[in-house]
């Protein structure tokens, strides 16, 4: 089989279970069709629970502490000193035609400048030209529809920065046509490209990346109308009123911004009635349905053009959404499952027919995408990368994620590290900031018997052997991964990583 087309479809802040193939009340027929035509990695996690470090991580195939982008304020601004070759550049250099539509969120441009396209031949974004997300040669939304972008910003102005204050989560029916939503513009440019695209002998790498279901929840009414408020489950309430002594409680003590964002939201949202709280949940899922409709239309054009033959489809999101769990916590910024688990599907005729409609419950990571796509494209993967080819034979004991605060802090909070398999999760964390030399503490959760992670078993003597085993596994994994990359200074280059003696 010739090298496949690669169609990468992405949302922002979509929980791993916000799909009809996991929860049947969620209306996502396009995503569900991919699950039927491929393999769903139902234990996949991101490597940092926030947009910018997660996206840099899976685009470079390295952990955030390897790329150096650990928070939403991080950026790689010097193109001559990147930690590895980014995914679209890998594909371009291997002879793919690379078209990128929507959110990359590299954060790699200074104000007033434009970032590199990093391998994309065609690029369009649902942002303004003045944004630090603007890339060289990209079509920005205000180039073609300045009135639409202004109308969108006017509608969401009360939602605050990132559209995620309390009002952004409460949401409202949108009065705008879909074309005036930023995701509507991304969809429009992608469909226009596909309808006019004529293959020139090169395989296609298509990156279609939407901005939502990330708050705010200004939903086109037709998608909200697909849900019945009575059929929306309540968010599970923990058996305590305030977050106990966990990594996120420690981070909020070290980070005034994390503390204030949470409690400002909570002050508004906790006073809403049960029906009003359910409406917030409904609007999140309606936002997922909105995104699914745009994905479905792109898939329609792909199939009409015959681009689904000899093709690998990838569906993913960059991190999850807490959605009011644990002391009324929304957004991400923690290592609990609703924040770190992500939907990850590989589909299409490139995937073995025997895998279609299956689930893989091994501990997958978003850093596995670069090795997986390199294998599909016939590219020798960088031996410094910690990931594996998800469609090849692979085994790992657990999956890794790290958390370093949100980036608005003057001094970064001390890190928290996660090591997770299907049955248990270990979290190691410290109090204070990276400047403090405080003892490491921990959390341990039995994910099968305590899926909401309400009972910390770290100090339970009965679990001491498991705690020690998982701690050693985590340290061994990080020691190996960080010893390989991103910089490997041996005088023989990368030979010791490729041809061990």
N, C-alpha and C positions, 0 to 999 in steps of 0.2 A: 504493500500500500504506500502511495506517495505521502509526503508530509501533509498532515491534515490542516485545514483551516482551523483556527482557534478563535472561538467566540466567547469572550469573557463578559459576563453580565453581573452587575454589582449594585447593591443597595447600601444605604448608610444606616447603621444602628438598628438592624433587624435582628430580633431575637431568633435563636436557633429553632424555636418551636412556633414561630409566627408564620406557619405554612399549613395549608390544608392537609398535606400528607402527614403532618404530626398532630395537629388539632383540627378535626374536620369542620368546625364552625368557621375557620379562617378561610376566606375566599381568595385563593391564589391558583387558579387553574393553569396558568403558564408555568409557574415554578413546579407545580405538581406534575405537569407533563414531562419536565426534565427529570424528575425523580423516577418516573416510570421508564424513562429511556436511558437510565444510567444508574449510578451508585451514589447513595446519600451517606456521607460520613457523619454519623449522628453523634459523635463525641468530639467533633472538631472544636478547637479554641483558637482565639487570636493570641498574639504575643504581647500586646499591651492594650488595655481597654479604653482606648480613645483614638480619634480619627488619625491625626498626623503621624504618631509613631507606629500605629498599626499599618497604615498604608505604606510608609517608608519601609517597614519591616518586610511585608510580603512582596513589595516591588523589587527590593534588593535581595530577598531571600535570607536575611540575617535578623538576629534578635535586635531589639532596640538598643541594648547596651553595646552591640557590635556596630550598628550604624551611627550611634551617638545621638539619635533623635529619640528622646525618652518621654517627651511631653508634647502637648499641643502648641507650645511656643518654640519647639525645636525646628531646625532647618539645616539643610546642607546647601550652602550658598556658593561653594567653590566647585565648579564642575570638573576641575582638574584633580580634585582630591576626594572623589566619591569612594565609598568603601567597597563597592563592587559595580559591575555593569547592571544598570536597571533593566527590568524585564522588557519593556518595549524596545530598548536599544539592542538587547540580545536578539530579539525576534527580527528587527530590521537588519542587523549585521548578518543574520543567517539567511537573508533573502526573502523575508516576509514583507508584504505591504501592510503597514501599520496605521490603523485609523483609530483615533481616540475621541470619544464623545462623553463629556461630563467630568465628574469630580475625580481628580487624582489627589489633590490636597497635599502636594509635596511641600508647600510653603517654602519654595526655593527661589523666590524673587524678593529683592528689596523694594520698598516703596518707590514708585516712579520708574522701575525697571521691569523687564520681562524675563521670565525664567526660560530655561531650555526646554524644548519639546522631548528631549531624551529618547529619540528614536521614532517618534510618531511622524508619519508623512502627512497626515491630515489631523487637525485638532479643532475642537469646538467646545466651549464651556458656557454654562448658564450663569455667568458672573459679569460684572462690569469690567471694562478695560482698565480701570484704575485699581483693580484688585491685585493683591500680591499673588493671586492664583493665575494671573494672565501669563500665557506662554507665547514665545515668538511664533508669529504666523498664525496664531489661533484666531478663530472667529468667536467673538464674545457676544453675549446676548444684546448688549446695548449698541453693538455695531448694526444689528438688523432690526431690533425691536426695543428701542429705548423707552417708548411709552409703556410697553408691556412690563419691562423690568421695573420701571418706576411704580406702576400700578401694583406690582407684587410687593415691592418694599413698603409701599403705603399701607397695604393690607396687613402686613406682618410687623409694622413698626412697634406696636404695643407688646410684641413678643420678646423684645430685648435682644441682647447680643446672642448670636447663634440661634435665635428663635426659641430659646429653651428656658425662659423664666416661667413662673407659674401660669401666666396667661397663655404662653405658648403650648403648655401641656393641657390646659383646659380646652383650648382651641375654639373653632367656630366654623360654620359652613363657609366655604369660599364663594365669593361673588364673581370671581374671575373665570374666564374661559381657560381651559387647560393650556392653551398655547401661551398664556401669559404667566403661567407658573414656570419657574426656572427649569424644572424637570420636563415640562412640556416643550421648552426650547431645545433641551438636550435631545429629547426624543425626535423632534422635528428634523434636526440636523442629521441625526443618525439615519433616519428613514430616507431623507433626501440623498444622502451618500449611497445607501444600499440600492436605491432605485436606479441610480445612474451608474453604479459600479460595474465595470467590465473587467474581469480578470485578465491580467497581462502575462500570465504564466507563473506569477509568484503566488504562493498561498497567502491567505488573508489572516491577519491578526486584528480582530476587532475588539475594542475595549469600550463598553457601554456602561457608564457608571452614574447612578442617580443619587440625588442629594437626600432623599427621604427613604424610609419613614421617620428619620430624625425629626424631632420637633422643629417648627411648630405644626400644630394640627389644624391647619386651615384646609379642610378637605372639600373637594368638589362634591356637591350634595349627592350625586348619583352613587358615589361609593359608600358614603355614610348610610344611604338608604338600603344598602344590601344587608345590613345587620339589624337584628332585633335586640333592643336593650335587655330584654328578659333572658336572652340566650348568652349574654356575656358573663363569664365567670368572675366572681369577686377575687381580688388579689389576696392570696393567703396572708393571714395576720400572724406574726410570731407570738410566742407566749411571754413576751416582755415588751415594755413600753418604749425603751430607749436602747439604741445599739449597745450591746455589751462590749467587753474589752477585746476588740478585734483590730485587725490592721486598718480598717477604715476609721474606726474611732481614734486610733493613734494618729492617722494622717490628718484628721480634722483638728486635732490638738496642735499639730505642727503647721497647719495651713489654714490661715484665716479665710482665704478665698473658698476652699472646699467647705469649711464650716458654714460660712455665710450663705453660699449658694444653696446648700441643703436646707438650712433652717429658714431661709426666706421663702423657698418653695413650700416647705412643710407648713409654715404659718398660714398660707393661703389654702393649700390643698386639703389639710386635715380637717378643716371646718366645713367641707362640702358634704352633702348628704350621700348615703350609699348609692343612690341613683346617679347623682352627679359624678361620683368617682367612677362608676361603671361607664358613664358616657366618655370619660377620658380614655379608659381602656378601649372602648369601642372605636374611638377616633384613631387610636394607634393602629388597630387592626385594619380600619378603613384606609389608613394611609398605606399600609402594606398592600391592600387590594389595588389602590391607585397605582402604585409602583408596578405591581404585577400586570396591570392592564397595559402599561407602556412597554414592559418587557415582552408581553404577548404580541404586541403589534410589531416589534422588531423581529421576533421569531417568525411571524407571518411573512414578512418581506424576505427574510433569510431563506425560508422554505420556498417561496414563490420564485426566487432567483436561482434555486438549486444549490445554494451555498451550504445546505445542511448535509451534502454528500461528502464523505471523507472529512468529517468535521468532529472536533472535540469542543463541546460546550462546557463552560465553567460557570457555576452560579455561586456567589458568596456575598457575605457582608463583612464589614470591617470590625464590628464588635456588637454586643447586644444592648439591651435596655432594661433597667431595673423595674420600671413601670409602677413604682409605688411600693415595692417590697421593702421589708426591713426598715421600720421606723419611717415609712413614707418616703423612701428613697427613689428618686427618678434619675434618669440619665445613666451614666456608666461609672467610670472612675473607682472601680473596686474589683476584687478578684473573685467575687461570688459568681455562680454559674450563669445567672441571667445577664451578667455583664460580659463575661469572657467567652461563653459558648456562641458559636456562629453557625449559620447554615452553610453547608459546603456540598455541592453536587457536581460530579463529573458525568457527562452524558454525551450522547451522539453515537454514530456508527463507528467512531474510533474506539469506543469502549466495547470490550468483549460482550457479545450478546448474552452470555451466561450471567453477566453482572447487572443487566438491566432490571430495574425494579428492586434491587437489593439494598440492604443497609450494611455498612461496614462500621463496627463499633470499636475498632482500634483507635488509640489516641492520636488523632491527626492534628496538624497545625497549619496555619496559613503560610508559614515559611516552607511548607512542602510544595507550594505551587510552582516556584521557579524550577526546582528539579523535575517536577512532573511535566511541565510544559517544555523544558529543555529536552527531556526524553522523547516527547512527541515530535518535536521539531528537529531531532537529530543533532542537537547541540551538546557538546561535552560540558557537563555542569561544572561550575567552579567548585573545586574540592574543599574550599573553606566553608561552604554552606552547611548549616546544621540540619537541613531538611532531607526528605526522601522522596522518591518517585511513588506517588500514591497508587499508581497502576502497576507497579512492579512488586516483587517479593520484598516485604519489609516487616520489621518488628521493632517496636520500642516499648520501654516499660511504662512511660507516662509522657505527658505533654507539659510544656513550660509556658509560663506567662509572667510578666513583670509589671510592676506599678511604681511610679515615681512622683505622684502628685499630678496636678493638672498643668503646671507651667506658669501660672500667674504669680506664684510665690517668689519672694525675693531670694530665699534660700530653699533649695529643693528638699522636700521631706525625705526621710530615710526610705530606702527601697523596701518593697514587699515582693516576695518571690513565691510563685505557685508551682507545684508539681502534682499533676492530676492524672489518674487513670479512671477507668469506668466505675470502680468501686469506691475509691477513696481520694480525698484531696488534702494535700499538705500546703500550708501557707506559713512562710517564715517572714518575720517583720521585726522592725526596731522602732522604738520611740524617737521622737525628735527629728532632726534634719540630718543631711549627709555630713554635716560638720560635727555631729555628736557621736561619741563612742559609747553607745548604750548597748546593753545585752540583747542578743537575739531572742525573740519570743515566737510563739507559734499557735497555729490552729490546725486541727485535724478533723475532717468530717467523713462520716459514713454516708456516701452519696445514695446508696440503695435504700437504707432505712431512714435517712434524714435528708431528702433531696432538696429541702429549702435551706440547709446548712444553719440550723438553729442551735445545734448542740455541739459545742467544741469539746473534742475528746483528747486534745493535746496533752492535758495533765492527768489523764486516766491511766493508772498503772497497767491496766489490762491491755492497753494499746501501745505501751512503751516499745515493744519489739517492732511493731509496724512503723511507729514514728521514727525510730532509728534507721530502719531499712529505707524508708522513703527519703529521709534526710541525706543518707549516703548516696542514694541514687541521684538525687538532685545535684549534690556537690560534684559527683563524678561526671554527670552530664555537662554541667557548666564548665568544669575544668577542661574537658575535652573540647567543647565547642569554642570556648574563648581562647584556647591555645592555638586553634586553627585560624581564626579570623577575627576582625577583618584584615589585620596586617600580619603577614607571615614573612619574617626577614631572613630566612635561611639563605646562604649564599648560593644554594642550588635552586633558588626559586621555589616553585610549588612541588617539585619532584618528590620530596619526602611525604607529601600528602597523597600523591597519586600512585607512587611506586614504593610502598614501605619496604624497608630492608628486612 
